[in-house]
Structure formats: structure tokens, C-alpha cells
Amino acid sequence: MTHGGRMSSIEAAYRGVPIVGIPFFMDQNTNVQKFLGKGLGVKLDYSTLTQESILSAVKEVLNNDR
């Protein structure tokens, strides 16, 4: 899980780690969108987070063979 800041995005991409992105402001949304565009993660909206949405996103990145 990451807010999608520049450094955490670079680290995840370098290591090939899929992300659950929860952007808050600035470049974070753009960085998370880049991951989504490449099928490398899931985006959650901070204002609508629920236990179920978080669990679903984590399961998606853990169980998706991409």
C-alpha cells in the first residue's frame, strides 16, 4: 500500500511490486494512474475507504497473475 508518491512508485516499479494506491494530493494521483494504465495495481479513493474495499484491493494484487 502506498500513497503513490514519487519515491514509493519508483521503488515499486523497480522491484516489480504491484501497488494498492491511495493518493492524497499533488503528483500521487498521476503516479497511481500510471500504474493502473500498465495493469500494475489498484487504486482506492481515500474518501470512500472501507474495510471491504481495502481487503478486496489487497486480494486483487496478491491473486492476480499479472
PyMOL Python script that loads the backbone (N, CA, C, O; Angstrom):
from pymol import cmd

cmd.read_pdbstr("""\
ATOM      1  N   MET A   1       0.845  -1.181   0.000  1.00  0.00           N
ATOM      2  CA  MET A   1       0.000   0.000   0.000  1.00  0.00           C
ATOM      3  C   MET A   1       0.884   1.235   0.000  1.00  0.00           C
ATOM      4  O   MET A   1       1.907   1.300   0.681  1.00  0.00           O
ATOM      5  N   THR A   2       0.455   2.206  -0.782  1.00  0.00           N
ATOM      6  CA  THR A   2       1.232   3.425  -0.908  1.00  0.00           C
ATOM      7  C   THR A   2       0.316   4.595  -1.206  1.00  0.00           C
ATOM      8  O   THR A   2      -0.782   4.418  -1.732  1.00  0.00           O
ATOM      9  N   HIS A   3       0.768   5.777  -0.872  1.00  0.00           N
ATOM     10  CA  HIS A   3       0.035   6.984  -1.253  1.00  0.00           C
ATOM     11  C   HIS A   3       0.345   7.342  -2.695  1.00  0.00           C
ATOM     12  O   HIS A   3      -0.307   8.209  -3.277  1.00  0.00           O
ATOM     13  N   GLY A   4       1.327   6.685  -3.269  1.00  0.00           N
ATOM     14  CA  GLY A   4       1.660   6.894  -4.672  1.00  0.00           C
ATOM     15  C   GLY A   4       2.644   8.023  -4.916  1.00  0.00           C
ATOM     16  O   GLY A   4       2.710   8.565  -6.020  1.00  0.00           O
ATOM     17  N   GLY A   5       3.401   8.377  -3.902  1.00  0.00           N
ATOM     18  CA  GLY A   5       4.427   9.402  -4.080  1.00  0.00           C
ATOM     19  C   GLY A   5       5.508   8.939  -5.034  1.00  0.00           C
ATOM     20  O   GLY A   5       5.605   7.755  -5.356  1.00  0.00           O
ATOM     21  N   ARG A   6       6.308   9.869  -5.477  1.00  0.00           N
ATOM     22  CA  ARG A   6       7.326   9.577  -6.495  1.00  0.00           C
ATOM     23  C   ARG A   6       8.279   8.458  -6.073  1.00  0.00           C
ATOM     24  O   ARG A   6       8.493   7.510  -6.829  1.00  0.00           O
ATOM     25  N   MET A   7       8.842   8.560  -4.893  1.00  0.00           N
ATOM     26  CA  MET A   7       9.849   7.565  -4.488  1.00  0.00           C
ATOM     27  C   MET A   7       9.243   6.175  -4.278  1.00  0.00           C
ATOM     28  O   MET A   7       9.828   5.180  -4.705  1.00  0.00           O
ATOM     29  N   SER A   8       8.083   6.095  -3.628  1.00  0.00           N
ATOM     30  CA  SER A   8       7.481   4.775  -3.422  1.00  0.00           C
ATOM     31  C   SER A   8       7.065   4.168  -4.763  1.00  0.00           C
ATOM     32  O   SER A   8       7.116   2.949  -4.927  1.00  0.00           O
ATOM     33  N   SER A   9       6.658   4.994  -5.716  1.00  0.00           N
ATOM     34  CA  SER A   9       6.301   4.493  -7.044  1.00  0.00           C
ATOM     35  C   SER A   9       7.526   3.966  -7.781  1.00  0.00           C
ATOM     36  O   SER A   9       7.471   2.908  -8.407  1.00  0.00           O
ATOM     37  N   ILE A  10       8.620   4.697  -7.707  1.00  0.00           N
ATOM     38  CA  ILE A  10       9.864   4.258  -8.343  1.00  0.00           C
ATOM     39  C   ILE A  10      10.335   2.940  -7.723  1.00  0.00           C
ATOM     40  O   ILE A  10      10.731   2.022  -8.440  1.00  0.00           O
ATOM     41  N   GLU A  11      10.293   2.850  -6.409  1.00  0.00           N
ATOM     42  CA  GLU A  11      10.733   1.629  -5.728  1.00  0.00           C
ATOM     43  C   GLU A  11       9.865   0.434  -6.108  1.00  0.00           C
ATOM     44  O   GLU A  11      10.387  -0.650  -6.367  1.00  0.00           O
ATOM     45  N   ALA A  12       8.548   0.621  -6.146  1.00  0.00           N
ATOM     46  CA  ALA A  12       7.648  -0.479  -6.507  1.00  0.00           C
ATOM     47  C   ALA A  12       7.890  -0.920  -7.949  1.00  0.00           C
ATOM     48  O   ALA A  12       7.944  -2.117  -8.232  1.00  0.00           O
ATOM     49  N   ALA A  13       8.034   0.039  -8.858  1.00  0.00           N
ATOM     50  CA  ALA A  13       8.278  -0.298 -10.259  1.00  0.00           C
ATOM     51  C   ALA A  13       9.605  -1.035 -10.423  1.00  0.00           C
ATOM     52  O   ALA A  13       9.678  -2.026 -11.149  1.00  0.00           O
ATOM     53  N   TYR A  14      10.645  -0.560  -9.758  1.00  0.00           N
ATOM     54  CA  TYR A  14      11.970  -1.173  -9.859  1.00  0.00           C
ATOM     55  C   TYR A  14      11.945  -2.620  -9.382  1.00  0.00           C
ATOM     56  O   TYR A  14      12.588  -3.489  -9.970  1.00  0.00           O
ATOM     57  N   ARG A  15      11.194  -2.869  -8.309  1.00  0.00           N
ATOM     58  CA  ARG A  15      11.122  -4.221  -7.741  1.00  0.00           C
ATOM     59  C   ARG A  15      10.028  -5.081  -8.347  1.00  0.00           C
ATOM     60  O   ARG A  15       9.934  -6.271  -8.045  1.00  0.00           O
ATOM     61  N   GLY A  16       9.205  -4.493  -9.194  1.00  0.00           N
ATOM     62  CA  GLY A  16       8.115  -5.253  -9.810  1.00  0.00           C
ATOM     63  C   GLY A  16       7.012  -5.605  -8.833  1.00  0.00           C
ATOM     64  O   GLY A  16       6.371  -6.649  -8.956  1.00  0.00           O
ATOM     65  N   VAL A  17       6.797  -4.741  -7.875  1.00  0.00           N
ATOM     66  CA  VAL A  17       5.790  -4.985  -6.845  1.00  0.00           C
ATOM     67  C   VAL A  17       4.497  -4.261  -7.217  1.00  0.00           C
ATOM     68  O   VAL A  17       4.515  -3.049  -7.430  1.00  0.00           O
ATOM     69  N   PRO A  18       3.375  -4.982  -7.300  1.00  0.00           N
ATOM     70  CA  PRO A  18       2.107  -4.302  -7.580  1.00  0.00           C
ATOM     71  C   PRO A  18       1.703  -3.441  -6.390  1.00  0.00           C
ATOM     72  O   PRO A  18       2.092  -3.712  -5.254  1.00  0.00           O
ATOM     73  N   ILE A  19       0.914  -2.397  -6.663  1.00  0.00           N
ATOM     74  CA  ILE A  19       0.557  -1.477  -5.591  1.00  0.00           C
ATOM     75  C   ILE A  19      -0.947  -1.429  -5.348  1.00  0.00           C
ATOM     76  O   ILE A  19      -1.755  -1.698  -6.236  1.00  0.00           O
ATOM     77  N   VAL A  20      -1.285  -1.082  -4.132  1.00  0.00           N
ATOM     78  CA  VAL A  20      -2.612  -0.607  -3.784  1.00  0.00           C
ATOM     79  C   VAL A  20      -2.381   0.864  -3.494  1.00  0.00           C
ATOM     80  O   VAL A  20      -1.826   1.222  -2.456  1.00  0.00           O
ATOM     81  N   GLY A  21      -2.807   1.708  -4.410  1.00  0.00           N
ATOM     82  CA  GLY A  21      -2.542   3.138  -4.304  1.00  0.00           C
ATOM     83  C   GLY A  21      -3.712   3.896  -3.701  1.00  0.00           C
ATOM     84  O   GLY A  21      -4.862   3.723  -4.105  1.00  0.00           O
ATOM     85  N   ILE A  22      -3.398   4.740  -2.724  1.00  0.00           N
ATOM     86  CA  ILE A  22      -4.390   5.605  -2.101  1.00  0.00           C
ATOM     87  C   ILE A  22      -3.826   7.026  -2.146  1.00  0.00           C
ATOM     88  O   ILE A  22      -3.270   7.511  -1.161  1.00  0.00           O
ATOM     89  N   PRO A  23      -3.974   7.696  -3.306  1.00  0.00           N
ATOM     90  CA  PRO A  23      -3.391   9.030  -3.445  1.00  0.00           C
ATOM     91  C   PRO A  23      -4.138  10.071  -2.625  1.00  0.00           C
ATOM     92  O   PRO A  23      -5.350   9.978  -2.428  1.00  0.00           O
ATOM     93  N   PHE A  24      -3.390  11.069  -2.150  1.00  0.00           N
ATOM     94  CA  PHE A  24      -3.970  12.147  -1.358  1.00  0.00           C
ATOM     95  C   PHE A  24      -3.899  13.478  -2.099  1.00  0.00           C
ATOM     96  O   PHE A  24      -4.898  14.196  -2.153  1.00  0.00           O
ATOM     97  N   PHE A  25      -2.739  13.830  -2.675  1.00  0.00           N
ATOM     98  CA  PHE A  25      -2.591  15.124  -3.333  1.00  0.00           C
ATOM     99  C   PHE A  25      -1.356  15.147  -4.221  1.00  0.00           C
ATOM    100  O   PHE A  25      -0.591  14.185  -4.286  1.00  0.00           O
ATOM    101  N   MET A  26      -1.185  16.269  -4.900  1.00  0.00           N
ATOM    102  CA  MET A  26      -0.056  16.555  -5.774  1.00  0.00           C
ATOM    103  C   MET A  26       0.117  15.497  -6.865  1.00  0.00           C
ATOM    104  O   MET A  26      -0.848  15.174  -7.558  1.00  0.00           O
ATOM    105  N   ASP A  27       1.313  14.956  -7.030  1.00  0.00           N
ATOM    106  CA  ASP A  27       1.600  14.022  -8.118  1.00  0.00           C
ATOM    107  C   ASP A  27       1.138  12.598  -7.832  1.00  0.00           C
ATOM    108  O   ASP A  27       1.248  11.730  -8.698  1.00  0.00           O
ATOM    109  N   GLN A  28       0.632  12.351  -6.650  1.00  0.00           N
ATOM    110  CA  GLN A  28       0.304  10.985  -6.254  1.00  0.00           C
ATOM    111  C   GLN A  28      -0.755  10.356  -7.159  1.00  0.00           C
ATOM    112  O   GLN A  28      -0.626   9.193  -7.539  1.00  0.00           O
ATOM    113  N   ASN A  29      -1.787  11.101  -7.504  1.00  0.00           N
ATOM    114  CA  ASN A  29      -2.836  10.555  -8.367  1.00  0.00           C
ATOM    115  C   ASN A  29      -2.282  10.199  -9.742  1.00  0.00           C
ATOM    116  O   ASN A  29      -2.613   9.150 -10.295  1.00  0.00           O
ATOM    117  N   THR A  30      -1.445  11.065 -10.290  1.00  0.00           N
ATOM    118  CA  THR A  30      -0.828  10.804 -11.591  1.00  0.00           C
ATOM    119  C   THR A  30       0.038   9.553 -11.538  1.00  0.00           C
ATOM    120  O   THR A  30      -0.015   8.725 -12.447  1.00  0.00           O
ATOM    121  N   ASN A  31       0.829   9.410 -10.490  1.00  0.00           N
ATOM    122  CA  ASN A  31       1.694   8.232 -10.353  1.00  0.00           C
ATOM    123  C   ASN A  31       0.876   6.953 -10.254  1.00  0.00           C
ATOM    124  O   ASN A  31       1.207   5.953 -10.891  1.00  0.00           O
ATOM    125  N   VAL A  32      -0.183   6.975  -9.464  1.00  0.00           N
ATOM    126  CA  VAL A  32      -1.031   5.779  -9.322  1.00  0.00           C
ATOM    127  C   VAL A  32      -1.716   5.470 -10.653  1.00  0.00           C
ATOM    128  O   VAL A  32      -1.834   4.304 -11.028  1.00  0.00           O
ATOM    129  N   GLN A  33      -2.171   6.506 -11.374  1.00  0.00           N
ATOM    130  CA  GLN A  33      -2.807   6.287 -12.681  1.00  0.00           C
ATOM    131  C   GLN A  33      -1.846   5.606 -13.652  1.00  0.00           C
ATOM    132  O   GLN A  33      -2.271   4.772 -14.452  1.00  0.00           O
ATOM    133  N   LYS A  34      -0.571   5.942 -13.597  1.00  0.00           N
ATOM    134  CA  LYS A  34       0.423   5.293 -14.467  1.00  0.00           C
ATOM    135  C   LYS A  34       0.508   3.801 -14.165  1.00  0.00           C
ATOM    136  O   LYS A  34       0.608   2.989 -15.085  1.00  0.00           O
ATOM    137  N   PHE A  35       0.468   3.435 -12.894  1.00  0.00           N
ATOM    138  CA  PHE A  35       0.474   2.020 -12.522  1.00  0.00           C
ATOM    139  C   PHE A  35      -0.777   1.319 -13.038  1.00  0.00           C
ATOM    140  O   PHE A  35      -0.703   0.206 -13.559  1.00  0.00           O
ATOM    141  N   LEU A  36      -1.923   1.975 -12.890  1.00  0.00           N
ATOM    142  CA  LEU A  36      -3.177   1.389 -13.358  1.00  0.00           C
ATOM    143  C   LEU A  36      -3.146   1.168 -14.861  1.00  0.00           C
ATOM    144  O   LEU A  36      -3.596   0.135 -15.357  1.00  0.00           O
ATOM    145  N   GLY A  37      -2.615   2.140 -15.579  1.00  0.00           N
ATOM    146  CA  GLY A  37      -2.539   2.045 -17.032  1.00  0.00           C
ATOM    147  C   GLY A  37      -1.703   0.876 -17.514  1.00  0.00           C
ATOM    148  O   GLY A  37      -1.895   0.378 -18.623  1.00  0.00           O
ATOM    149  N   LYS A  38      -0.788   0.446 -16.688  1.00  0.00           N
ATOM    150  CA  LYS A  38       0.075  -0.692 -17.037  1.00  0.00           C
ATOM    151  C   LYS A  38      -0.380  -1.985 -16.369  1.00  0.00           C
ATOM    152  O   LYS A  38       0.291  -3.012 -16.472  1.00  0.00           O
ATOM    153  N   GLY A  39      -1.524  -1.933 -15.684  1.00  0.00           N
ATOM    154  CA  GLY A  39      -2.051  -3.129 -15.021  1.00  0.00           C
ATOM    155  C   GLY A  39      -1.236  -3.561 -13.819  1.00  0.00           C
ATOM    156  O   GLY A  39      -1.190  -4.747 -13.493  1.00  0.00           O
ATOM    157  N   LEU A  40      -0.585  -2.602 -13.151  1.00  0.00           N
ATOM    158  CA  LEU A  40       0.330  -2.936 -12.060  1.00  0.00           C
ATOM    159  C   LEU A  40      -0.208  -2.587 -10.676  1.00  0.00           C
ATOM    160  O   LEU A  40       0.557  -2.503  -9.715  1.00  0.00           O
ATOM    161  N   GLY A  41      -1.495  -2.388 -10.574  1.00  0.00           N
ATOM    162  CA  GLY A  41      -2.009  -2.054  -9.255  1.00  0.00           C
ATOM    163  C   GLY A  41      -3.478  -1.725  -9.241  1.00  0.00           C
ATOM    164  O   GLY A  41      -4.176  -1.818 -10.251  1.00  0.00           O
ATOM    165  N   VAL A  42      -3.925  -1.338  -8.070  1.00  0.00           N
ATOM    166  CA  VAL A  42      -5.320  -0.996  -7.821  1.00  0.00           C
ATOM    167  C   VAL A  42      -5.338   0.349  -7.117  1.00  0.00           C
ATOM    168  O   VAL A  42      -4.476   0.644  -6.289  1.00  0.00           O
ATOM    169  N   LYS A  43      -6.334   1.163  -7.458  1.00  0.00           N
ATOM    170  CA  LYS A  43      -6.466   2.476  -6.833  1.00  0.00           C
ATOM    171  C   LYS A  43      -7.684   2.500  -5.916  1.00  0.00           C
ATOM    172  O   LYS A  43      -8.754   2.004  -6.268  1.00  0.00           O
ATOM    173  N   LEU A  44      -7.505   3.077  -4.751  1.00  0.00           N
ATOM    174  CA  LEU A  44      -8.601   3.289  -3.820  1.00  0.00           C
ATOM    175  C   LEU A  44      -8.764   4.778  -3.577  1.00  0.00           C
ATOM    176  O   LEU A  44      -7.789   5.530  -3.601  1.00  0.00           O
ATOM    177  N   ASP A  45      -9.994   5.199  -3.343  1.00  0.00           N
ATOM    178  CA  ASP A  45     -10.292   6.597  -3.036  1.00  0.00           C
ATOM    179  C   ASP A  45     -10.350   6.758  -1.529  1.00  0.00           C
ATOM    180  O   ASP A  45     -11.140   6.102  -0.851  1.00  0.00           O
ATOM    181  N   TYR A  46      -9.501   7.643  -1.009  1.00  0.00           N
ATOM    182  CA  TYR A  46      -9.392   7.847   0.435  1.00  0.00           C
ATOM    183  C   TYR A  46     -10.732   8.202   1.075  1.00  0.00           C
ATOM    184  O   TYR A  46     -11.022   7.766   2.189  1.00  0.00           O
ATOM    185  N   SER A  47     -11.532   8.976   0.392  1.00  0.00           N
ATOM    186  CA  SER A  47     -12.789   9.443   0.989  1.00  0.00           C
ATOM    187  C   SER A  47     -13.860   8.364   1.074  1.00  0.00           C
ATOM    188  O   SER A  47     -14.865   8.541   1.762  1.00  0.00           O
ATOM    189  N   THR A  48     -13.655   7.250   0.381  1.00  0.00           N
ATOM    190  CA  THR A  48     -14.660   6.180   0.411  1.00  0.00           C
ATOM    191  C   THR A  48     -14.084   4.839   0.869  1.00  0.00           C
ATOM    192  O   THR A  48     -14.651   3.786   0.579  1.00  0.00           O
ATOM    193  N   LEU A  49     -12.971   4.877   1.577  1.00  0.00           N
ATOM    194  CA  LEU A  49     -12.347   3.631   2.042  1.00  0.00           C
ATOM    195  C   LEU A  49     -13.253   2.887   3.007  1.00  0.00           C
ATOM    196  O   LEU A  49     -13.898   3.470   3.878  1.00  0.00           O
ATOM    197  N   THR A  50     -13.273   1.585   2.816  1.00  0.00           N
ATOM    198  CA  THR A  50     -13.955   0.699   3.764  1.00  0.00           C
ATOM    199  C   THR A  50     -13.048  -0.494   4.000  1.00  0.00           C
ATOM    200  O   THR A  50     -12.106  -0.730   3.244  1.00  0.00           O
ATOM    201  N   GLN A  51     -13.328  -1.221   5.024  1.00  0.00           N
ATOM    202  CA  GLN A  51     -12.564  -2.435   5.296  1.00  0.00           C
ATOM    203  C   GLN A  51     -12.677  -3.389   4.112  1.00  0.00           C
ATOM    204  O   GLN A  51     -11.702  -4.033   3.725  1.00  0.00           O
ATOM    205  N   GLU A  52     -13.870  -3.472   3.547  1.00  0.00           N
ATOM    206  CA  GLU A  52     -14.091  -4.379   2.419  1.00  0.00           C
ATOM    207  C   GLU A  52     -13.337  -3.943   1.164  1.00  0.00           C
ATOM    208  O   GLU A  52     -12.802  -4.784   0.442  1.00  0.00           O
ATOM    209  N   SER A  53     -13.291  -2.629   0.897  1.00  0.00           N
ATOM    210  CA  SER A  53     -12.588  -2.170  -0.309  1.00  0.00           C
ATOM    211  C   SER A  53     -11.089  -2.397  -0.182  1.00  0.00           C
ATOM    212  O   SER A  53     -10.428  -2.745  -1.161  1.00  0.00           O
ATOM    213  N   ILE A  54     -10.553  -2.204   1.003  1.00  0.00           N
ATOM    214  CA  ILE A  54      -9.124  -2.444   1.226  1.00  0.00           C
ATOM    215  C   ILE A  54      -8.813  -3.927   1.071  1.00  0.00           C
ATOM    216  O   ILE A  54      -7.856  -4.294   0.388  1.00  0.00           O
ATOM    217  N   LEU A  55      -9.604  -4.769   1.691  1.00  0.00           N
ATOM    218  CA  LEU A  55      -9.393  -6.211   1.601  1.00  0.00           C
ATOM    219  C   LEU A  55      -9.503  -6.692   0.159  1.00  0.00           C
ATOM    220  O   LEU A  55      -8.709  -7.522  -0.282  1.00  0.00           O
ATOM    221  N   SER A  56     -10.474  -6.179  -0.569  1.00  0.00           N
ATOM    222  CA  SER A  56     -10.647  -6.559  -1.964  1.00  0.00           C
ATOM    223  C   SER A  56      -9.442  -6.144  -2.810  1.00  0.00           C
ATOM    224  O   SER A  56      -8.981  -6.912  -3.654  1.00  0.00           O
ATOM    225  N   ALA A  57      -8.937  -4.942  -2.585  1.00  0.00           N
ATOM    226  CA  ALA A  57      -7.778  -4.458  -3.341  1.00  0.00           C
ATOM    227  C   ALA A  57      -6.533  -5.281  -3.045  1.00  0.00           C
ATOM    228  O   ALA A  57      -5.778  -5.620  -3.956  1.00  0.00           O
ATOM    229  N   VAL A  58      -6.321  -5.598  -1.791  1.00  0.00           N
ATOM    230  CA  VAL A  58      -5.151  -6.409  -1.413  1.00  0.00           C
ATOM    231  C   VAL A  58      -5.257  -7.799  -2.037  1.00  0.00           C
ATOM    232  O   VAL A  58      -4.271  -8.321  -2.558  1.00  0.00           O
ATOM    233  N   LYS A  59      -6.432  -8.391  -1.988  1.00  0.00           N
ATOM    234  CA  LYS A  59      -6.622  -9.710  -2.607  1.00  0.00           C
ATOM    235  C   LYS A  59      -6.368  -9.652  -4.108  1.00  0.00           C
ATOM    236  O   LYS A  59      -5.791 -10.574  -4.685  1.00  0.00           O
ATOM    237  N   GLU A  60      -6.805  -8.559  -4.738  1.00  0.00           N
ATOM    238  CA  GLU A  60      -6.597  -8.406  -6.178  1.00  0.00           C
ATOM    239  C   GLU A  60      -5.120  -8.415  -6.536  1.00  0.00           C
ATOM    240  O   GLU A  60      -4.720  -9.133  -7.452  1.00  0.00           O
ATOM    241  N   VAL A  61      -4.299  -7.638  -5.839  1.00  0.00           N
ATOM    242  CA  VAL A  61      -2.883  -7.593  -6.196  1.00  0.00           C
ATOM    243  C   VAL A  61      -2.151  -8.863  -5.791  1.00  0.00           C
ATOM    244  O   VAL A  61      -1.145  -9.214  -6.409  1.00  0.00           O
ATOM    245  N   LEU A  62      -2.629  -9.552  -4.778  1.00  0.00           N
ATOM    246  CA  LEU A  62      -1.979 -10.796  -4.365  1.00  0.00           C
ATOM    247  C   LEU A  62      -2.330 -11.963  -5.277  1.00  0.00           C
ATOM    248  O   LEU A  62      -1.500 -12.842  -5.511  1.00  0.00           O
ATOM    249  N   ASN A  63      -3.546 -11.976  -5.788  1.00  0.00           N
ATOM    250  CA  ASN A  63      -4.022 -13.132  -6.539  1.00  0.00           C
ATOM    251  C   ASN A  63      -4.021 -12.958  -8.052  1.00  0.00           C
ATOM    252  O   ASN A  63      -4.293 -13.913  -8.780  1.00  0.00           O
ATOM    253  N   ASN A  64      -3.719 -11.757  -8.539  1.00  0.00           N
ATOM    254  CA  ASN A  64      -3.690 -11.509  -9.968  1.00  0.00           C
ATOM    255  C   ASN A  64      -2.339 -11.959 -10.522  1.00  0.00           C
ATOM    256  O   ASN A  64      -1.290 -11.504 -10.066  1.00  0.00           O
ATOM    257  N   ASP A  65      -2.374 -12.839 -11.492  1.00  0.00           N
ATOM    258  CA  ASP A  65      -1.128 -13.403 -12.044  1.00  0.00           C
ATOM    259  C   ASP A  65      -0.286 -12.399 -12.827  1.00  0.00           C
ATOM    260  O   ASP A  65       0.892 -12.654 -13.078  1.00  0.00           O
ATOM    261  N   ARG A  66      -0.863 -11.263 -13.219  1.00  0.00           N
ATOM    262  CA  ARG A  66      -0.081 -10.253 -13.930  1.00  0.00           C
ATOM    263  C   ARG A  66       0.995  -9.767 -13.013  1.00  0.00           C
ATOM    264  O   ARG A  66       1.788  -8.906 -13.394  1.00  0.00           O
TER     265      ARG A  66
END
""", "prot")
cmd.dss("prot")
cmd.show_as("cartoon", "prot")
cmd.util.cbc("prot")
cmd.orient("prot")
